[in-house]
């Protein structure tokens, strides 16, 4: 999705950030979902960590830089960091709200 800007990767990373934040909050020690630490790590690090695409983000950003697309590369980095941090925060807040 997006031949001049990696929108698909950005969307997948944002969705993954929201979901991982919600799951982490819901399964935190004071959360409502009781899961063991191995299952919590398997889901957050393995499943959801594998769903997000940091390696694709890195390769696509490198390709933009190599193609002289410095503005798009910078936008990709900034949007990815800011939106994904906001997404994980929003997911955490949703997870906390769902487990009250």
SULTAQUI-V29232 format. One record per pair of residues at least 6 apart in sequence whose C-alpha atoms are under 7 Angstrom apart, sorted by the first residue. I is the first residue (numbers start at 1). J is the second residue. D is the distance in Angstrom with one decimal. If there is no record, write none. Layout:
I	J	D
I	J	D
//
This chain:
1	7	5.9
1	8	4.9
2	8	6.8
5	72	6.9
6	60	6.8
9	53	6.5
9	57	6.4
10	80	6.1
12	52	6.1
13	52	4.9
13	53	6.2
13	84	6.7
14	83	6.5
14	84	5.0
14	87	6.0
16	48	6.3
16	51	6.6
16	52	5.6
17	84	5.6
17	87	5.4
17	88	4.6
18	87	4.6
18	88	4.6
18	90	6.3
18	91	4.2
19	91	5.9
20	44	6.1
20	48	6.4
20	88	6.7
21	88	4.5
21	89	6.4
21	91	4.4
21	92	4.2
22	91	4.2
22	92	4.5
22	94	5.8
22	95	4.0
23	95	6.4
24	92	6.9
25	31	6.2
25	92	5.2
25	95	5.0
25	96	5.6
26	32	5.8
26	33	5.6
26	95	5.0
26	96	6.1
26	99	6.0
27	33	5.0
27	34	6.1
27	35	6.4
31	99	6.0
32	99	4.9
61	73	5.2
61	76	6.9
64	70	6.7
64	72	6.8
64	73	5.4
65	73	6.0
//
